[in-house]
Amino acid sequence: QNASSSRVTLDNASPAGLNRYFGQLCHDDSYVEPTLSIIGDEVDIPSFTEQQVWNALKRIKKTATGPDYIPYWVWNDHAEILTEVITNVWNLSLSSHTWPDSWKRANINPLAKVDLPKEDGDFRGINITPVIARTFEKLVYNSQNKVLNFLDRADYKAVRLFSMDFSKAFDSVKHSLLSEKLKNVPLNPYIINWYLNFLKNRKQRVVCNDFCAEWMDVNKGTTQGSVSGPYLFNIFLNDLEVDIDGENALFKYADDSNIIVPVWSDGPDTSTDTVGQFLSWSDDNFMTCNPGKCKELIIRKKGYNDQLDNVYNIPQCKELPILGTTFQDNLKFTSHVR
């Protein structure tokens, strides 16, 4: 392994094994094809202008090439020639809510999650789709993006901060469940059906050290490494709610979920019930949450030293990294700035 990179040199047998592993992760034996959203006559057909498409092509920067082997510079350098054709193809894709099959294929780049990977689970598979497909996704995403808000309170004697861990979060999403959740979001039905077709009949393969594994069918997950994947995953999590007395206690960013439970001076500790809401949603949505990989950080006010028991066997710790910042139980940041 290169010390400055998470890329790992694998022998020829390993990519084939990883290919089967990632293929199994993204295969749902009980797959149910999602039902499309009903499109009324009053719904406007989404489309992009040639100027929008030209801008998108000219913004393409150096990036990895997908399984079509067309490099980024082809689209960028020849935008003037290609804009009209790409505009027609993209708008046809939107109006028919259908993706070209070749754009549904992805090479998987296996990245190590630990310094010395010893088993398949020590790797994260990053999908590399065609550059033109990613550019299309980005343009649609930017036209649909939304802003989220959250609430907080501060009258407490301690705060219990739970960092929750989903196992293989992006790969575990059932398309039939996601379909119903997409219909509850104020999106154009054409876009909803376009996303459902984006997920349908996908294929992936591990590519490493000039070794190409066989294509594997994919019917589960939201395509980690794509532009649309995190967006669709956020929609899947949209109905994941954890509240205390009607107020939000859950803070989400992609597959990172953190629960904040205040320990009030004059009330019971509601941690068990609050974390239980999260675990119950996980079961109902076929997501695996492993309490052994979750962590809890307790931040206390001065003078409060009561023992707080573990919740669902979640281990307690002295410091906890959250989105790049290391929090400590004494609210100092010496570990973060070390």
N, C-alpha and C positions, 0 to 999 in steps of 0.2 A: 504493500500500500504506500502511495505517495504521502509523505507526512503532512503536506500542505493541502491535501485534497481528500475528499471522501470517496473518490473513485478507487476501486479495488481491482487488481489484476486477478482474473479468474482463469482456471484451466478450462479446456473445451467441454468438460463434463458438467461443470458448475452452471453455465448459462442454461443448459437444457433443463437441469433440475430446478433452477430459479424460474424458468419459463412455465413449468408445470405448477410450481408453487403459486406464482402470481395469477396464473390461469384459474386455479382452484379458488383463490380468494375472490375473484370477480365472476364466479359462476354460481347461479342460484338454481338449485335442483327443483325448487317449487315455483319457478318463474311464472308469473302471470302477466300477460301483455297489458301495458297501461291503456286505459281508455282515453281517447282524444277529447279535447275540449270542443264543445259545440260552438260553431261560428255563425253568428247571426248576420243577416243581410246588411245590418247597419254598421258592422265593424269595418273600419278602414284597413285596407291591405298595407302592411308596413313596407317601406321601400327606402332606398338611399339614392341620392343624386350622384351624378358622375363626379361632381366636385368633392363630395364626401369620400367617395371611393378613391379618387386620386390622392387626396390628403392622407388616407389610411395607407396607401401603397408607399407614398413618399416618407412616411414615418417609420417604415420597417427598418429596424436596425439589425446588426449582425446577430444571428441567433442560430441555434442548432437546426439542421435539416432533418425533415421527417422522412417517412418511408417512400415518398414520391421522388426523393433525391433532387428536388428543385431548390437551389440555394436562395437565400434571402435577397441577394443582389439582383436576381432576375426580375423580381417584382418591383424592386425599388428603382433600378436603373431604366427599366422599360415601362414605367408607369404611363407615359403618354400614349404608348401603343396599346397597352393592355387594359386601360381604364374602361373603355366602352364595353369590351367583352366581359370583364369581371363584374361590372355593374349589372349587366343583363343576367349573368349566372347567379349573382347574389340575390337579386330581386326575384328571380324565378324560384330560388331556394326558399325565400320568405313567403312568397305567394302560394307555393305548393306545400309549404312546411315540410320540405324533404331535403335531406343531405345527400350529396354524391357519396357513393359507397367508398371511394378511394380516400375521402376525407375523414372517414370513420376508422381508419387504421392508424395504429400508433406503435412506434418502436419504444421499448422500455429500457431506460437507462437505470441499472441497479446501483443505488447509492447506499453506502454503509452507514448505519445509524450508530455504530460503536466503533472503537478504534481497531479491534481485532475481531471481525465477524466470524462466527463459528457455525452458524446455522442459517437457514433461509430467512427466518424471522428477523435476523439482524440487518436485513436489507430493506430499503424503501424503493418501490418501483415508480420512477417518474416517466410519465407518458410524453413522448415527443411526437406530436402530430404534424402534418404538413404546414409549412409557414403560412400559406394562403388561407388555410382553415383557421389557424390561430388569429390571423388578422381580421377575418370575418367575425369570429367570436367576439373579439375585442370591440369592434364597431357596434355590434348588437348590444353587448354588455354596457358600454358607455351610454347608449341611448335608453337603457332601462334602469340604471343605477339609482339607488335610494339611500336616504340617510336614516340612521337609527338613533334613538334617544334612550337614556336610562335615568333611573331615580336613585337616591341614596338618603340615608339618615345617619345621625351621629350620637344620639343619647344612649351611651352604653358604658359598661365597665370592662368589657373585653370584646374582641372580635375573633370569630373562628373563620378562617379562610381555607376553603377546601378546593384543591386543584384536582379536577376530575379527569379521568383518562378513558377515552374510548379506544378499544382495540380495533385497529384497521378501519378507522372511521370512514374515510372516503370510499373504501372498497365494500362497505357493508350496506350501502343504501339500496333498498328494494325499489325498483322502478315503479311498481304499481302503487306503492305508498307515496312516492315523490309525485306521481301524476296527480293524485288527489290534492296534494298540498299546493302544487302549482296552480290548480284551479281556484284556490282560495286567495291567491295573490292578484292584485289589480294589474294583470298583464294582458296585453292584446292576445286573444285566443290563437291568432296565427303564430305568435311568438311561443306560446305554450306548446303547441303542436310541433313547432320547429325544434324546440328543445327536446321533446320526447323522441323525435326522429333522430336527433343528434345522438341519443343514447341507444337507439335500436340497432341490433346486428353489428355491433362494434367488434373489431379484432385487434389483438395486440401480440407482440412477440418481444423477447429479450434480444437486444443487440449489444454485443460486448466483444472488444478485441477482434473485430472483423468477423465475429461469429454471429450468424443469424439463426435463431431458433424458429421452429414452425409456428404458424399463426394459430392463436388460441381464440375461441369465441368468447365474447364478454356479454353478460346479460345482468350484471349487478354493478353498483358503484357509480361514482360521478366523474371518473377519468381524472385522477390526480396528475397535475402537470399541465392540464389544459386551462384555457381562460375561463370556460364556463363551469368547470368542476367546483371551485370554491363557491361560486355564486349559487349553483344548484344545491350545494351542501348547506349553505346558509338558509335557503328556502326550506330544505328538509328539516332543519333545526328550528324553524320559525315558530312552531307551536310548542317547543320545549320551554315550559315556564316553571319557574320555582319561585314561590312567593311566601312572604311572612306577613300575615295580617293584610293581605291584598297588595303589598308592595314588592317590587322586583328584588330578588336576592341572587339572581344569576347574571353573570357577565360573560358573553360569548365572543370569541374571535376565531373564525374558522373552526377547527376541531379542538381548540382550547376552551374549556369551560371552567369557570371559577364561581364558587358559591360563597357568599358572604353572609354569615349569621351573627348578628349582634347578640351579646349576652347582656340582657338588661339588668339594671340594679334591682328592679322590683317585679321580675317575671321569670317564668321557667325557661330553661334552655331548650330551644326548639330545633336543635341541630339534627336529631334523629329523624324527625318528621320532614325537615327541609331537604336533607340529603335523600331521604326516602322518595320524595317526589321525583327527583332526578333519576333514581334507579328504576322507578316504576315506569317512567316514560321510556327509558332505555329498553326495558322488557317489551313494552307494547309496540315499539318500533324496530324490534329485531336488531338492536345495537348492543354490542357487548361492552359493558363497563366493568373493569377489573379493579375492585377496591384495593387490592394489594399493590397496584401501581399508582393509585391516587395518593395524595399527601395532604396533610393539614398543618397549617401554621396558626398558632394562637398569639394574638397581639393583645397584651394586657395594659390596662391603665395602672399607674403607680399605686401600690398598696393592695392590689388584687392578686392573690396568690392561690386561690382555690383550685383544687385538682379538677380538671375536666376530662371525663372518660372518653376513650376512643369511640368513634361512631362507625358502625359497620366494619370494624377492624381496620379502618384507614389509619396508617401510621402517622404519628405526629413528628414534626421536624423543627429545627431551630431556624432554618432559612429556606426560602422557596423562590425559584426563578419563575417569573411570570412575564411573558412577552419581552424577554430580554433584560428585565430588571430583577435583581435579586433582593427580595424583601427578607428582613430579619425580624425575629419575635420581639426585639427591643426597639424596633423602628429606626435602627441605625443602618447605614449603607456601606459599611466598611468592606463587606464581601463584594459588593457590586463594583466599587471603585478600586479594589485591590489590584 
